[in-house]
Amino acid sequence: MATKLTTIEPPQGPSTTLIYNDWYPAMRSESLHGKELVTAMLMDIPLVLGRRADGRLFAMRDSCPHRGIPLSCGWFDGERLTCKYHGWAFEPVSGQCKEIPSLTSRDMLDPTRIYGTAFPCEERDGYAWVYVPEPGSGRVRVDETTLPPVPEAPKFGPRFRSQHLTADLPCNVDHGIIGLMDPAHGPFVHQSWWWRKQASIHEKEKHFEPIEQGFRMASHTPSANSAPYKLLGVYGEPITTTIDFVLPNRRYETIRAGDKWFSSITTVTPTVANACRIDVYAAWNIFYRVPFITAIATFFGKRFVEQDQVTMIQQAEGLKYDPTLMLIDDADRPAKWYFALKQARLEAASSGQSMRHPMSGPVALRWRS
């Protein structure tokens, strides 16, 4: 089961523009089994999700196209999703209507020409990833449309352990993302004996470079004032880490020490326009034979994410009044790049032109943390 952190009050802060035509994790796929129907909010869209008898996941807008009643109120037999109100039956992966019981032999209407709103849905790393197209762009025909690859954490061998964490954030996705990439908050938000202390702050220099739809913190030796990285020293190999941010909402981190590795994908997903959810999926083969390593990692990982969540809940108290904010250099430069990348992508989607990357080339940033 997913490790779910503190439940939060409904957000009251400002909303933001959302990025469409991409994949977002709607929920953990382990909740989808048998004939169960599960609901979720994603990008201001109410969804109903399930798993067909053949194992294929599906995600439909939780609304019957006939009279709008939630399809999640109906029945799913493993093949068809049937509306409770009038019995309209849908094949849920395509959304195609298969039956309208009220039709008579004299009716000319062909039910199969009617579609409920279905979204491409794929399973990766234990998540149900849903592709959300631009509103009004029509039905996505997967067999006729080339979609971007479904995101997943990189793996470097068949034997690994994994774990995931999730937490709701009472802020829009922009604030969630720039909090995710903020390099200066660690010694203050994450003060602890097992991570770092405020007294350990020192100056750092990191090198960044543009990549498609994002930017990369180039391979480097991780911070000496972070205890988890020090543990990898037991392998006697040089330790390197690489961090990528990729639109619309993904942070990838890969740590290598010889043939030992740790990788993660962290996403900040808008549930509605002024609230989001953070999901962390990690895979590793370090300390593979250490007893209870997954439970230990979960304990410390949960504490780490919960510290971020509490801070974001506190920040939301100020954000709900929509104050004027500032970003500084160099510690806030990644946040500036995010906003510039987002704007460039939105402009490209609107104009139909290629996206213009805001970074002209590699750059070194310096800050204290």
C-alpha positions, 0 to 999 in steps of 0.5 A: 500500500502507498505510504500516505502522509497527512490529510490537508484542508481544501486549499484556498490559494491561487490557481495556475495554468496547467500543461496538457498533452502529457502523462501524469500519475493519477494514482497507485495502480495496486488499488486497481484490481478485480471489478473495483472502480476507483475515482481520482482527481487529475488536472481538474478532471474527475476520473474513474479508473479500473483494470479490465479482465485482461489486465489493461488499465483504463481511465475515463472521465467520471461522467456519463455523456448521456446525462452526466451521472458519475460512471463510478456509480455504475457497474463494471464486469471486467469488460464493460462499464455500465451507467447506473442511470440508463444502463448505457454500457462502455468499453472503458479503454476506448470509451466506445458505447456498446449498448443503449438498452432504451433503443428499439428496433425502429431507432436508427442511432448506432451506439458504437458511434458514441464515445465517453471521454477515455484517456490513454492509461498505462502502468509504470513503476506501480502507477496508473499514468494518464495522458491528458490532452488539451481540452477541446482537442477531441478524442485521443486515438492511441492507434493513430497518435504518437504519444511521448514515452510513459515516464519511469525511473531508470533501472540498471539491473533486474534485481532491485528493491523499490518503495514509494511515498505520496503527500498532498500539497495545498498549493498550485503545481508551480509552488510544488515544483519550485519547492521540489527543486529548491536547493537552499531549504535543506538545512532548514526544513530537513534538519536532522542527525541523519540528513544535515544540520544548519551548522553544516551550511557551506558554499557549493558550485553545481553545473547545469545544462539544457536538455529537452524539455528541461535541464540537468544538474550534471554528474557530480560528487554529492554533498558531503554534509548529507549523511545518506550519501556518506553511507555509500562510502562503504563500497569504496567506489567514487560516488556520483549523482545526476539530477534532471528536471523535465516538464511538465513535473518530473525530477529524476535523480540517479546515484552511482557507486560502481555497480551499486545504484539508486534512482528515483522519479519525483512528480508534482501532479496538479489534482486541481488548479490550486492543489497538487500531490507529490509522488516519489518512487525510488529503486535501488540495489544498494544494501540489497541484502541488508535486512529490513532495508525497505522498511528503514528507507520508508521510515526515513523517506516518509519523514523527509517528505513529511517535512516538505509537506508541513512546510508547504502547508504553512506556506499555503497560509501566506499564499492564499492571500496571493502576495507578491513574491521574489526569486533571487540568484543563484539559488532560485535560478532553477525556479526561474528556468522552470517558469521560463520553460513552462511559458515557452511550452505554453507559447509553442502549444498555442502557436504551433511552433517549436519550443524555444529553450530558455537556456542558451548553454551550460552554466555554473551556479553557486549557493550556500546550503 
